[in-house]
């Protein structure tokens, strides 16, 4: 199964990084799910949870506030004004 390379950072530190099979995040336009092979995307983050599913089935939840989400070539970068593991 194809994987995503995910990085979640806040203004002052890296919160989580690693491989994932799925990312679900809330944008200002609504929730979005990202799988491997997703088209390139740039979206503004809304306030809420970012849920990352790792290849071994672990769920990582990050509380994020403000910022953006970028998808390009199976790389997902989430830059939030405030973020921390839930």
KEDOKOL-477187 format. One record per residue (C-alpha): residue in three letters; z, y, x. Coordinates in pm, 1 decimal. Example, Ala and Ser with C-alpha at 12.3 -4.5 7.8 and 13.67 -1.06 7.14 Angstrom:
<nodes>
(node 'ALA' (780.0 -450.0 1230.0))
(node 'SER' (714.0 -106.0 1367.0))
</nodes>
This chain:
<nodes>
(node 'UNK' (0.0 0.0 0.0))
(node 'UNK' (-85.5 346.5 128.1))
(node 'UNK' (199.4 576.7 215.3))
(node 'UNK' (276.1 945.4 223.3))
(node 'UNK' (430.5 1128.8 517.2))
(node 'UNK' (692.1 1356.1 359.7))
(node 'UNK' (892.8 1644.9 503.6))
(node 'UNK' (1146.0 1846.9 303.3))
(node 'UNK' (1281.9 2157.7 474.3))
(node 'UNK' (1493.9 2451.5 371.5))
(node 'UNK' (1493.4 2794.4 529.0))
(node 'UNK' (1733.8 2682.6 801.7))
(node 'UNK' (1694.9 2304.3 854.8))
(node 'UNK' (1507.5 1983.8 787.5))
(node 'UNK' (1665.1 1812.3 485.9))
(node 'UNK' (1471.3 1483.1 484.7))
(node 'UNK' (1158.8 1339.2 645.1))
(node 'UNK' (994.8 998.3 637.8))
(node 'UNK' (746.6 768.0 470.3))
(node 'UNK' (721.1 749.9 93.0))
(node 'UNK' (516.8 584.7 -177.9))
(node 'UNK' (574.0 859.0 -436.2))
(node 'UNK' (703.1 1215.6 -466.8))
(node 'UNK' (794.7 1381.6 -796.8))
(node 'UNK' (874.3 1753.9 -798.2))
(node 'UNK' (911.3 2038.7 -1044.1))
(node 'UNK' (669.0 2326.0 -996.5))
(node 'UNK' (661.0 2655.9 -1185.1))
(node 'UNK' (385.6 2500.7 -1400.0))
(node 'UNK' (569.0 2172.5 -1471.4))
(node 'UNK' (647.6 1840.1 -1304.7))
(node 'UNK' (399.9 1675.4 -1070.0))
(node 'UNK' (379.1 1325.2 -928.5))
(node 'UNK' (210.9 1262.4 -594.8))
(node 'UNK' (79.6 928.9 -467.0))
(node 'UNK' (-125.1 844.9 -158.0))
(node 'UNK' (-481.3 972.1 -185.6))
(node 'UNK' (-380.8 1281.4 -387.6))
(node 'UNK' (-621.5 1573.0 -371.8))
(node 'UNK' (-512.6 1869.5 -156.4))
(node 'UNK' (-269.3 2091.2 -343.8))
(node 'UNK' (-54.0 2398.8 -296.1))
(node 'UNK' (205.2 2471.5 -565.7))
(node 'UNK' (508.0 2696.4 -612.9))
(node 'UNK' (831.8 2500.6 -651.0))
(node 'UNK' (1050.6 2553.5 -950.9))
(node 'UNK' (1426.1 2502.4 -940.6))
(node 'UNK' (1522.2 2136.1 -971.4))
(node 'UNK' (1510.7 1793.3 -813.7))
(node 'UNK' (1252.9 1654.2 -577.3))
(node 'UNK' (1252.1 1274.5 -600.5))
(node 'UNK' (1109.7 1070.0 -315.0))
(node 'UNK' (1058.7 693.0 -336.0))
(node 'UNK' (1054.3 523.6 4.3))
(node 'UNK' (843.8 214.7 83.6))
(node 'UNK' (1153.1 -9.3 52.6))
(node 'UNK' (1227.6 124.6 -298.3))
(node 'UNK' (1508.4 363.4 -204.9))
(node 'UNK' (1522.0 683.3 -408.9))
(node 'UNK' (1603.3 1005.1 -224.6))
(node 'UNK' (1688.5 1308.4 -438.2))
(node 'UNK' (1683.7 1662.2 -303.0))
(node 'UNK' (1797.7 1966.9 -500.1))
(node 'UNK' (1546.3 2241.7 -423.6))
(node 'UNK' (1522.8 2605.2 -524.0))
(node 'UNK' (1215.4 2821.6 -470.5))
(node 'UNK' (945.2 2773.3 -210.5))
(node 'UNK' (627.6 2567.5 -214.5))
(node 'UNK' (483.3 2217.8 -201.8))
(node 'UNK' (173.0 2132.0 -2.0))
(node 'UNK' (-32.4 1809.7 -9.0))
(node 'UNK' (-306.9 1740.5 245.4))
(node 'UNK' (-435.5 1407.2 383.0))
(node 'UNK' (-135.3 1205.4 254.6))
(node 'UNK' (107.5 1456.6 408.1))
(node 'UNK' (350.0 1623.3 168.0))
(node 'UNK' (539.0 1928.0 295.0))
(node 'UNK' (807.3 2085.5 80.5))
(node 'UNK' (949.3 2416.2 199.7))
(node 'UNK' (1234.8 2545.2 -15.3))
(node 'UNK' (1444.8 2859.4 6.3))
(node 'UNK' (1750.1 2639.6 -56.4))
(node 'UNK' (1756.4 2259.2 -41.6))
(node 'UNK' (2008.2 1981.6 8.1))
(node 'UNK' (2044.9 1611.6 -60.5))
(node 'UNK' (2179.4 1548.4 -408.0))
</nodes>
